[in-house]
């Protein structure tokens, strides 16, 4: 059985930082699923075209852009909160073994 947490929901900061240092793939290795809110995808890829991390995130087929309501409670999520009030980005981790 895979011991990685089921899901991480990330905001733009970790994506841009990891992509800038060429380590975006670490997320894929650490979590079974990597998801971002659509607002984060738009911030990094659409509005951030040509900026650090934009191309790497756009090409990472394993990152799933999804529509989330602010502070939406997801089944199996241990922790989910806004990173900053003005940001639509969210960061969450699931409990191991839960789907």
Protein Blocks (a to p, Z undefined) as FASTA:
>chain_A
ZZbdfbdcddfklmmmmmmnopmmmmmmmpmbdcddfklmmmmmmmmgoiahklmmmmmm
kbccddddehiacehiabdcdfbfklcbdcddddehiZZ
